[in-house]
Amino acid sequence: MSRDEGQTDSAGHGGEGRHPLFMPLVLLGGFVFGVGLAVSRMARPEVVLDFLQFEDFGLLFVMGGAALVAGPVFHLATRSGGRAPLTGRVYELRRKTLDSNVLLGGVVFGVGWGISGICPGAAYASVGIGNWPILAGIAGMFVGAYGQGVAREFLD
Amino acid sequence: MVLDSLTLFPEGIAHYLLGGLLIGAATAVIYLGTGIAAGASTFLESTLSYVSNRERFQQFRFVQSRDWRLVFTVGIVLGAAAYTALSADPWFVTEVSPTRLFVGGVLVGVGTRVGKGCTSGHGICGVGSLAEASLVNVATFVAVAAGTAQLLFALGVRP
């Protein structure tokens, strides 16, 4: 297992050493994340498909706006050399190794996104906006993730 | 075709930008508090660790993070539901067929796990980190997805 996938340090992900506010903060973050996906209407597959068919480029502002806020925060926190108060984790940028899997995964994900208009975060939010047929898509994601996990066990 | 703001953005940009800023703020708050660059797709494998004894899913990183990833996902559902209940935006049911959703979902499930991330992990945290792998991944999946969606449309798949 490559280190970049890991995040296996004991601080932060473990049951021990977590601050009592860890879970409430994660819940709050998820909540705001979900509001953002609903506000942007990215939780509607139709809006994503309109973007992919070049009929409405608004999605650029969703991804761009999100990266515009997260980017500087990530960089400033990392540069501070500090540690996260709720876990003690050192701030590190999210940098995964660029290898053929990144490219292959991007292609497979792209075909799936183009067929369905759904991606993981937006699909969870889609449940919240009442879009019950999305459960078929989420079921598909679990099937796909399970299948690739089993395949990897044999390949690795 | 005349490329003015109405043809590029027939629905305007305000709600897109506001939604994006909120998503970015949520990511930033979790990061500042915990040091975790949260993506939404690892939830799939970490949740499978509850039900599958396979070594692949019983890895430390999945078992150790599965509880907070579940809480994060519940938060996403609740946030979207609370917004829809309280705003003027109506409840929404897609017209995209369950078959398309399922088949696309399977490929999304495979692709995000092989490619080490999705629209939030790579697209927000990775791009925000200016990570080469994420920039390559996002450029790849956007281009492939656009080609796929247009091919399906050209083949008459509606909706």
Interface residues (C-beta under 8 A of the other chain):
Chain A: M1 D4 E5 G6 Q7 T8 G12 H13 G14 G15 L21 F22 M23 L25 V26 L27 L28 G29 G30 F31 V32 F33 G34 V35 G36 L37 A38 V39 S40 R41 M42 A43 R44 P45 E46 L49 L52 Q53 F54 E55 D56 F57 G58 L59 L60 F61 V62 M63 G64 G65 A66 A67 L68 V69 A70 G71 V73 F74 H75 A77 R83 A84 P85 L86 T87 R89 V90 Y91 E92 L93 R94 R95 K96 T97 L98 D99 N101 V102 L103 L104 G105 G106 V107 V108 F109 G110 V111 G112 W113 G114 I115 S116 G117 I118 C119 P120 G121 A122 A123 Y124 A125 S126 V127 G128 I129 G130 N131 W132 P133 I134 A136 G137 I138 A139 G140 M141 F142 V143 G144 A145 Y146 G147 Q148 G149 V150 R152 E153
Chain B: L8 F9 P10 E11 G12 I13 H15 Y16 L17 L18 G19 G20 L21 L22 I23 G24 A25 A26 T27 A28 V29 I30 Y31 L32 G33 T34 G35 I36 A37 A38 G39 A40 S41 F43 L44 E45 T47 L48 S52 R54 E55 R56 F57 Q59 F60 R61 Q64 S65 D67 W68 V71 F72 T73 V74 G75 I76 V77 L78 G79 A80 A81 A82 Y83 T84 S87 D89 W91 F92 V93 T94 E95 V96 P98 T99 R100 L101 F102 V103 G104 G105 V106 L107 V108 G109 V110 G111 T112 R113 V114 G115 K116 G117 C118 T119 S120 G121 H122 G123 I124 C125 G126 V127 G128 S129 L130 A131 E132 A133 S134 V136 N137 V138 A139 T140 F141 V142 A143 V144 A145 A146 G147 T148 A149 Q150 L151 L152 F153 P159
